[in-house]
Amino acid sequence: MKSLRLLHLLFSLCATSLVYAYPQFIGHGYTSCKNCHYSPWGGGALTDYGRATSGTLISSRAFYPKSMSEEQIAQISGFLFRQPKQKIVRTQINYRGFQLVNNPGSTKNETKRWINMQADARLVLNFGENNNFFMVGNIGYAPRPLGAPKEADQSEVRSREHYLGINFTPKFSLYAGLMDKVYGLRVVEHIAYSRTFTETTQNDQVHGVAAHYIDTNWELGVHGFAGNLEQEKEVQTQGFSLMTERTIFSEHRIGLSAMSTKNEFINRLSYSAHTKLNLHDGSAILAEVGQTNTKAAAADEAKAGRYALFQTYIRPIRGLYFLTNIEYSVPDLELKPYTVRIGPAVQYFPIQRMELRFDIYNTRNFNPESATVDAWMYLLQTHIWL
């Protein structure tokens, strides 16, 4: 049973299906996600500029001929190595899988398994002058958690985003459809406490309307939503959220987020503060601290939980990044137990359209009334997109 829970956790860790908006890329000078993504809060489909940037700034040059210029690399950054800028239609195909190693180092209990995590197809339609009106959609494979029973009507194919967007001005945009909630740092690690506490993980998209405003030194997002309308009505999460960020010292960012949600079972209020620090040459530091107050419909009092995230992101050479995640979690502030999770990782983009990543995680629970063994895990990810 313990092994099954660990497998489930690892499975969730690697479900990074829609995230290409690494907030750590502030280390490359990008304070806003709108530069490279159709969603100004990151994730999902890349713009033409985002595709070109992934080839000329993020990915390694080691496997390109020395005679090939950056401009030539940008010219083949589109779908199937075409030019990224097409008249109306943009397409993208993604695959992500990982090698799962359970009980590493054990001569008796070590197990290895390859898991196919993602197989998605994306479509973007651009209209109007300067592509100011666009439609974004995706459909793909959505595997069930390991060990979960299969229900008769449960499909493994789903859409994680489909929405309309309008850029009314260079500063103001409006979006409507199925999207991620606007809240906090959208880090890649979906089991990060900053995402699980606030229900902003890889399958927590909602139908709603979002507005985005950006100026020279600050950015604001407001999101009102009715829940995921494909779910049962009683679990659909209605509410609103907002996030604002301000640029400080020309190259760093500080931000605040707040979100209120409810359904027939639970009311939840979350708020947080975060920062993104540019260390230059692709390196960065991220930090977020927040609290979530949860009240069950049948309860009189709310339970407060707190979380913190600290992540370093160091780029020694182009295409290669070293990460360190440090997380802190207190599920209930009135009780004493808390959890600390530490995980180094290596991320490598050998060429455009390919990402390789290796993670190690150690999770330690601190409880004065009981003792538990540290949990260790590691995994190898492969991500390919066209």
C-alpha positions in Angstrom: 0.0 0.0 0.0 2.8 2.4 0.8 4.5 1.6 -2.5 1.2 2.3 -4.3 0.9 5.7 -2.7 4.5 6.5 -3.6 3.8 5.6 -7.2 0.7 7.8 -7.2 2.8 10.7 -5.9 5.4 10.2 -8.5 2.8 10.0 -11.2 1.3 13.3 -10.2 4.8 14.9 -10.0 5.5 14.2 -13.6 2.1 15.4 -15.0 3.4 18.7 -16.3 1.2 18.5 -19.4 0.6 22.1 -20.2 3.5 23.9 -18.6 6.1 25.5 -20.8 5.9 28.8 -19.0 8.9 28.4 -16.6 8.7 31.5 -14.4 12.4 31.0 -13.8 13.0 32.5 -17.3 12.9 35.9 -15.7 16.6 35.0 -15.5 16.6 35.7 -19.3 15.0 39.1 -18.8 11.4 38.1 -19.4 9.3 39.6 -16.5 6.0 38.7 -18.2 4.8 35.4 -19.7 2.9 37.3 -22.4 6.0 37.6 -24.5 6.0 33.9 -25.4 2.5 32.5 -24.6 -1.0 33.2 -25.8 -2.0 33.0 -22.1 -0.4 36.0 -20.4 -0.1 33.9 -17.2 2.0 31.3 -19.0 1.4 27.7 -19.9 -0.1 26.2 -23.1 0.4 27.3 -26.6 3.5 29.3 -27.6 3.4 32.4 -29.8 5.6 32.7 -32.8 8.0 34.8 -30.7 8.0 32.1 -28.0 8.8 29.4 -30.5 11.7 31.3 -31.9 13.0 32.2 -28.4 13.0 28.6 -27.3 15.3 27.8 -30.2 17.6 30.8 -30.0 17.9 31.4 -26.2 16.7 28.4 -24.2 17.9 25.4 -26.1 21.6 24.4 -26.5 23.5 25.0 -29.7 25.7 21.9 -29.2 23.9 19.9 -31.8 23.5 22.6 -34.4 26.2 23.3 -37.1 28.5 26.2 -36.1 27.7 27.7 -39.5 24.0 27.9 -38.6 23.0 31.4 -37.4 20.5 32.2 -34.7 18.2 33.6 -37.3 18.2 30.3 -39.3 17.4 28.4 -36.1 14.4 30.8 -35.5 13.2 30.2 -39.0 12.8 26.4 -38.4 11.1 26.8 -35.0 7.6 26.3 -36.3 5.5 23.1 -36.6 7.4 20.4 -38.4 10.5 22.7 -38.7 8.5 25.3 -40.7 8.7 29.0 -40.2 6.8 29.8 -37.0 4.7 32.6 -38.5 1.8 31.2 -40.6 -1.2 33.2 -41.8 -4.0 31.8 -39.6 -3.3 28.3 -38.2 -0.7 27.3 -35.7 -0.4 23.7 -34.6 1.6 21.8 -32.0 2.0 18.2 -30.9 3.5 17.2 -27.5 4.7 14.0 -26.0 5.9 13.5 -22.4 7.0 10.3 -20.7 9.1 9.3 -17.8 11.1 6.4 -16.3 9.8 5.8 -12.8 12.2 4.1 -10.3 10.7 3.0 -7.1 12.7 2.0 -4.0 16.0 3.1 -5.7 19.1 1.2 -4.5 17.1 -1.7 -3.0 18.3 -5.1 -4.3 14.9 -6.7 -3.6 12.3 -4.0 -4.1 13.6 -1.7 -6.8 11.1 -1.4 -9.7 11.3 0.4 -13.0 8.5 1.4 -15.3 8.0 3.7 -18.3 4.8 5.8 -18.1 3.3 7.7 -21.1 2.1 10.9 -19.5 1.1 13.2 -22.3 0.1 13.0 -26.0 -1.5 16.3 -26.9 -2.5 18.1 -30.1 -2.9 21.9 -30.0 -4.5 24.3 -32.5 -4.4 28.1 -32.5 -6.4 30.2 -34.9 -5.4 33.9 -35.4 -7.6 36.5 -36.9 -7.7 40.3 -37.4 -5.0 42.9 -37.8 -1.8 41.9 -35.8 -3.6 38.7 -34.8 -5.5 40.5 -32.1 -8.3 37.9 -32.0 -7.4 34.2 -31.4 -8.8 30.8 -30.4 -6.7 28.3 -28.6 -7.7 24.6 -28.1 -6.1 21.4 -27.1 -7.1 17.7 -26.9 -5.0 14.8 -25.6 -4.3 11.9 -23.4 -5.2 12.2 -19.7 -4.1 9.1 -17.8 -5.8 8.0 -14.6 -3.7 8.0 -11.4 -1.9 4.7 -10.8 -4.1 2.3 -8.9 -7.3 4.3 -9.4 -10.3 2.1 -10.5 -11.5 2.6 -14.0 -15.1 3.8 -14.2 -17.3 2.8 -17.1 -17.8 6.4 -18.4 -14.3 7.7 -17.6 -12.4 8.9 -20.6 -8.7 9.2 -20.9 -9.0 11.9 -23.5 -9.8 15.5 -22.5 -9.2 19.1 -23.1 -7.2 21.1 -20.6 -7.7 24.4 -22.3 -10.0 25.9 -25.0 -10.6 29.6 -24.9 -11.0 32.8 -27.0 -8.7 35.8 -26.6 -9.0 39.4 -27.7 -6.2 42.0 -27.5 -8.2 45.2 -27.4 -5.0 47.3 -27.0 -1.3 46.4 -26.4 -2.0 46.8 -22.7 -5.5 45.2 -22.2 -6.8 41.7 -23.1 -9.8 39.6 -22.4 -10.1 35.8 -22.4 -13.1 33.4 -22.1 -13.2 29.6 -21.9 -11.5 26.8 -20.1 -8.2 28.0 -18.5 -5.9 27.7 -15.5 -6.8 29.8 -12.5 -5.0 33.0 -12.3 -2.9 32.6 -9.1 0.6 32.6 -7.8 3.8 31.2 -9.4 3.0 28.6 -12.0 6.0 26.4 -11.4 6.4 23.1 -13.3 6.1 20.9 -10.2 2.4 20.2 -9.9 2.8 18.5 -6.5 4.3 21.6 -5.1 2.4 22.6 -2.0 1.9 26.1 -3.5 -0.2 24.3 -6.2 -1.9 21.5 -4.2 -3.0 23.7 -1.3 -4.6 26.2 -3.7 -6.0 23.6 -6.2 -4.1 25.0 -9.2 -2.6 21.7 -10.4 -2.6 20.2 -13.9 -6.2 19.2 -13.8 -7.8 22.2 -12.0 -8.8 24.3 -15.0 -12.1 26.2 -14.9 -14.6 27.8 -17.3 -14.6 31.5 -16.9 -13.6 35.0 -18.0 -10.3 36.6 -17.3 -8.9 40.1 -17.9 -5.3 41.1 -18.2 -3.7 44.5 -18.0 0.1 45.2 -18.4 2.0 48.4 -18.2 5.7 49.2 -18.2 6.3 48.2 -14.6 3.3 46.3 -13.4 0.8 43.6 -14.5 -2.7 42.7 -13.2 -4.9 39.6 -13.9 -8.5 39.1 -12.7 -10.4 35.9 -13.2 -14.1 35.0 -12.5 -15.1 31.4 -13.0 -18.0 29.0 -12.8 -16.0 25.8 -12.3 -15.2 23.1 -14.8 -18.6 22.6 -16.5 -17.7 19.0 -17.5 -17.7 17.9 -13.9 -20.6 17.0 -11.7 -22.4 20.1 -10.6 -21.9 19.6 -6.9 -18.0 19.6 -7.3 -17.8 22.5 -9.8 -15.7 25.2 -8.1 -17.1 28.7 -8.5 -15.2 31.8 -7.5 -12.7 34.5 -8.5 -9.0 35.2 -8.3 -6.6 38.0 -8.9 -2.8 38.4 -9.2 -0.7 41.4 -9.6 3.0 41.8 -10.1 5.3 44.8 -10.1 8.8 45.1 -11.6 11.4 46.4 -9.1 15.0 47.5 -9.8 14.2 47.1 -13.6 14.7 43.3 -13.7 13.0 41.6 -10.7 9.4 41.1 -9.8 7.3 40.9 -6.6 3.6 39.8 -6.7 0.5 39.2 -4.6 -2.4 36.8 -5.3 -5.8 36.1 -3.8 -8.5 33.6 -4.6 -11.9 32.7 -3.2 -13.6 29.4 -4.3 -16.6 27.3 -3.2 -18.7 24.3 -4.2 -21.4 22.4 -2.3 -18.8 20.8 0.0 -16.0 23.3 0.7 -15.3 27.0 0.8 -11.6 28.0 0.3 -9.8 31.4 0.6 -6.1 31.5 -0.5 -3.6 34.4 -0.5 0.1 34.6 -1.2 3.1 36.7 -1.9 5.8 35.8 -4.3 9.0 37.1 -5.9 11.0 36.4 -9.1 14.7 37.5 -9.0 16.9 37.8 -12.0 20.4 36.5 -11.4 21.4 37.2 -15.1 22.6 34.8 -17.8 19.5 32.6 -17.4 19.7 32.1 -13.7 17.0 33.0 -11.2 15.5 32.6 -7.7 11.8 32.1 -7.1 10.0 32.2 -3.8 6.3 32.1 -2.7 4.7 32.0 0.7 0.9 31.6 1.2 -2.0 30.5 3.3 -5.2 28.7 2.5 -8.3 28.7 4.8 -10.6 25.8 4.1 -14.1 25.5 5.6 -16.3 22.4 5.0 -20.0 23.1 4.4 -20.9 21.1 7.6 -18.2 22.6 9.8 -18.4 25.7 12.0 -14.7 26.7 11.8 -12.2 26.9 9.0 -8.8 25.1 8.9 -5.8 27.2 8.0 -2.8 25.7 6.2 0.4 27.4 5.2 3.0 26.7 2.5 6.3 28.1 1.3 8.4 27.5 -1.8 12.0 28.4 -2.5 13.6 27.5 -5.8 17.0 28.2 -7.3 17.6 28.0 -11.1 21.2 28.1 -12.2 22.3 28.0 -15.9 26.0 27.2 -16.2 25.9 27.0 -20.0 23.2 27.5 -22.6 20.5 24.8 -22.5 21.5 23.4 -19.1 19.9 24.3 -15.8 20.4 23.1 -12.3 17.4 23.4 -10.0 16.9 23.1 -6.2 13.4 23.0 -4.7 12.9 23.6 -1.0 9.3 23.4 0.2 7.5 23.7 3.5 4.0 22.7 4.4 1.8 23.0 7.5 -1.6 21.4 6.7 -3.2 22.7 9.9 -1.7 25.6 11.9 -3.4 24.4 15.1 -1.5 21.1 15.0 2.2 20.5 15.3 3.2 18.3 12.3 4.8 19.9 9.3 6.7 18.6 6.2 9.8 19.7 4.4 10.6 18.5 0.9 14.0 19.1 -0.8 14.8 18.2 -4.4 17.7 18.9 -6.7 17.1 18.5 -10.4 18.9 18.8 -13.8 17.0 20.2 -16.8 18.5 20.1 -20.3 17.3 21.3 -23.6 19.7 19.6 -26.1 17.9 21.0 -29.1 14.7 22.9 -29.7 11.6 20.7 -29.2 13.3 18.4 -26.7 13.6 18.6 -22.9 15.3 16.1 -20.6 15.0 16.3 -16.8 16.3 14.3 -13.8 14.8 14.8 -10.3 15.5 13.5 -6.9 13.2 14.2 -4.0 13.5 13.7 -0.2 10.4 14.3 1.9 10.6 14.4 5.7 7.7 14.7 8.1 8.2 16.3 11.5 5.8 15.2 14.2 6.7 15.2 17.9 4.2 12.4 18.5 5.4 9.9 15.9 8.4 9.1 13.7 8.3 8.3 10.0 11.0 7.2 7.5 12.1 9.7 4.9 10.6 9.2 1.5 13.1 9.1 -1.5 12.2 9.2 -5.1 13.8 9.9 -8.5 12.6 10.0 -12.1 13.8 10.7 -15.6 11.6 12.7 -17.9 11.5 13.1 -21.7 9.5 15.8 -23.4 9.3 16.3 -27.1 7.1 18.8 -29.0 6.7 19.6 -32.7 
